[in-house]
Amino acid sequence: MAKVKAAIIGSGNIGTDLMIKIMRTSDVLEMGAMVGIDPSSDGLARAQRLGVATTHEGIEGLQKLDVWPEIGVVFDATSAGAHKAHSDVVTAAGKVMIDLTPAAIGPYVIPVVNGDDHLDAPNVNMVTCGGQATIPMVAAVSSVAEVHYAEIVASISSKSAGPGTRANIDEFTETTSAGIVEVGGAKKGKAIIILNPAEPPMIMRDTVFTLSSGADEATIEAAIEAMVAKVNAYVPGYRLKQKVQFERFGSNNPVKIPGLGQFEGIKTSVFLEVEGAAHYLPAYAGNLDIMTSAGLKTAEKIAARRMEKEAA
C-alpha cells in the first residue's frame, strides 16, 4: 500500500521519538522531512543519518524542500506559541496538521475516546501527554455514570521534560483541564503536572480522581479496565498501577465541590503507570511515548481516510 509522507516540525525529544516510531512501526506514513531551528540538534543529525530530508530554517525551510509538495501530514512538536503560524501555512497548503502542542486550535482528540470524530478536520490537537494518559479514564467513568468533577495529577521525570514542555506548563494545565470536560465528559475538570527530579528517573505516573453518580463500583471498575486495555493496544507500557479504589459519600458525609455544590455519590481513584517504548529516550519517558503514539495513531487514521477518498 502506498504511504503518505509526513513532516515533523520540532527536532527535540517528542519530534525525534515520533520520527523513529514512524520509521519503525507505521504501515501508513513514511518520513518526508524533519524540521528544526538548531542546526546542531540531535534530532536533525539523526534524521540526516537516516536519509530524511532536513532543514534548520523552521517552517520557511520546510516549504523550500523538494519534498514539500508530497507531504500530506505535518506534526507540530514545537510550542503553543509557535503553532498558529505553523498551522496557517500547513492548512493553507491543503495538508493535515497534527498538533502535539497545547495550542488547541483544532478539536481535541484522544484516539480511544473520539478518534473517529474528526478525521476530516484540517488541524487536530492531541491535548497533552497527561491528557492522553488520564482523559480515557474520565471518559470510561462518564460512559457509565455522571461525572460531576474530575481531577488529574500527571507526574513525569524532569529528564523527560524538554524545553517545549517546560515552556508550556500553563498551557498544559489549561488544555488538559478543558479536555477533561470536552472529551472526558466531566462537568468540571482540573489538571496538575509535576516534574519530578528524582534519581534514578521515575516512570510516568498519573492519578485520576472522579466524583460520579448513577453507577455502582463494579460497573465503573469494569469500564475503566476495558478502557485501559484499549489504550494499551497502542501504548504497551500503559497499565493500572494498582486496583481501582472507591469511596462513597452519602447524606451523612457529603462533600462540597467548588462551583458545583454538595455531592453525594462515588469517588473513584485510578492510579496509572506509563512506561515508554524507549524508541528514543529511556523507558521512564512514558509521557513522550503516549503522546507520540497517540499522535501517530490519529495521523494514520486521517491519512487512511484521505487515501480512501482519493481512491473513490
Secondary structure, DSSP 4 states (H G I P E B T S, - for coil): ---EEEEEE--SHHHHHHHHHHHHH-SSEEEEEEE-S-TT-HHHHHHHHTT-EEESSHHHHHHHSTTGGGEEEEEE-S-HHHHHHHHHHHHHTT-EEEE-STT--S-B--HHHHTTS-TT-SEEE---HHHHHHHHHHHHHHTTSEEEEEEEEEEEEGGG--HHHHHTHHHHHHHHHHHHHHTT--SSEEEEEEEE--SSPPPEEEEEEEEEESS-HHHHHHHHHHHHHHHHTT-TTEEESS--EEEEE-TTS-EEETTTEEE-EEEEEEEEEE----SSS-TT-HHHHHHHHHHHHHHHHHHHHHHHHHH-
